[in-house]
Amino acid sequence: MIKRGWFCLVGFILFLVNGVFAHAVQDSLFEKALDAESAGDVILTIALLEKANAYQGRYNEEIQEILDSYYEVLRLKAPAEESGKDLSDSGHHCLNWLARLELVGIKYEEYGDSLGADEYSGEAFLHLGAEYEIRRGAISHFLMLGFASDVFMREDSTVFDTSRWAFTPSLEYTIQSERFVVSLGGDVNISERDGAVFSASFSAERDFYTAENFRAGVSGFGYLNDVWRARAKLGGYLEYRPQYGFWTNLGLSGRFDRDTSVSAYFWHYTGMNDFWPESEESFENPWGSNWGSDTAQAAVDSVRERYYLGNNVKVGPELRLQLGYRFNPVFSLDFLGILFWAYDPYADEWKTFVDEFEGEAGWQTTKWNRQMLQGSLRLRASARGKHFGTYLSVGTYFRRYLGLPSGHPEIYSYAYSLGEIRLGTTFRF
């Protein structure tokens, strides 16, 4: 009994000594990690936090929260989560399965048009994908294969210029380190209206200054599809993002957009005096129809001429503001605002027929360079766990033409807005 008592006493003392030692080691490593974080050395900070978290002490919960925050920002997975493998093994490889389901309610409204378009619609979106990650030190590589299905609910007679359905397989590669991220992607959008449209995209960010919760750098984006729709942006950003609480990101970029141009043609009579038929009983409508007794002659002596050319190129500055509040590792509230002032250096051109009561009869050419303000506002509340997330957002897109001339052949409304409510859920395994 005495020997057993001494054995228990020695074991208890060793347990206490081990606990005190573990606490002391964790305190020391945690303090060194905070010093490394203040110096802006993210790699050393994470390494020291991982070592400190291996010891049982009073800071384990706080250390784990900090590590989760770093892994989330850097889009890395914690070593313990990498398929349960040890760091000494090839545990830097990870395969994730992703899914997102989203339902959208839409309200579209135009201003300044006599028709007064005001329409409701809806959309259902499903995305399935697989992400393969390879991490080598501070460099991570991501290969993403995805498939998206989009169903648009609208009436046959509608102002929405969209297909009822679309399928989009996509492939994306991303390389990321502590100070930069670069992504290359391509997809094929197969839709009811356009058939198959191929596109490619590029995005990049590079931090030039980091200090604790601050970072600043430059960013770029490019997009091009095979019908020559294109977008390019180049600018800078400044971000403040602590682990919890208020955060913000401000970006300013130069932006270039190109969309397809629109042309309209009509036939007009080319008789003795170009615009008026020889017979006064025959009258030519400048929109292409002819009335009167000389219709056959007009068909023979008519030529095809472009009535309207609408260019759709936009260049200008874009201001982007993101801010939010993170309550804890699960719940957050975010806001996104974008404002783009756009100018088209290529003028729209169209012909107007002026009769003798307004001056010299004949066709006059009108030109106008498009100017507009467009942007979006969105507020989003989200909850995200390890494998499951959900979100609810409300937002609006808007466009306001500046100095729109009356009688423009393509643009009838000086402004429009598109409001939407999005409810979605995400899965990640």
C-alpha angles and dihedrals in degrees: 000000000000092000091048090050092051090048092053092046093051091047091051091049091049089050091053092046091049091050092049090047092049091049092049093048092047092048091051095047092045091052091050090049091054090050090051090049091052089051090053096245101140096174094053090043093056092045093052092045090052091052092046091049090055088069122071110240145124095285102055095106094047092046092051091052091052091048091049089052093051093047091049095050093045092041090234129136123237113254091240090056097052098107090299093287127145121250090242088060124070088274094140090091118088135172120201130186115215135194135174129183119189134179119198132195115200135196118186124192134176128203128208097020119118089221090060098211111213115163142162127211144155143221137200120203130189125182126185123181150153124224123198116196129195117185123193111178108300094347121088127189122200127191114190126191115186144173123199130190121195125188117189118200112209142135124261090249106050144136090230110105096205141111121253091235141012136183121201125187111190143182125201135179123196132184118193138179137165094285108023144036127191127185132189121187144169135187144172116227110204112190143164094249107034104029112213117353119182121209140173132201140192132192134173141175128191124187115216097174130033129170123164103298096358131086135167132184149120131290137192137190135186135181133178134167133189094261088059099253104149144172131187130179134180125177149108138272141202121202137186113189122162122182093262136005129034121001134173141186124196123190135180121190143167109239136199124189129182125187132173117288124236126226129185126191137191138184119242134184119256103194128137096313101025098239108039125056119238091245115068088210090068122073127188120215109215089223091070109268124110129206132188138048097309099063096123092051091049091054090054096044099043127109133199114245133173111252099181139018117186117190119200109198122131129190129170147096123309124204117201124189125184124176137155150148125250111204098184139328090295111036129055140159119211138184128198126189128178127183121184124184106200134192127185111216090195112073126226110239130200138160124243123194112226118194129209094269092067098041133283112009117241145070121317126191119229122197131193132175110216119240123179149157116226136165148121142249125204136175118194135184117194142176120198132181133176095284106005136050139170135191143184123201138176122197149149137218119206142181128191121187115215118220096355108184119228115254096032105164097219108025114059102162124059092210144011138184132201116199123192144180118206127195116182146162131204134201128196125180 
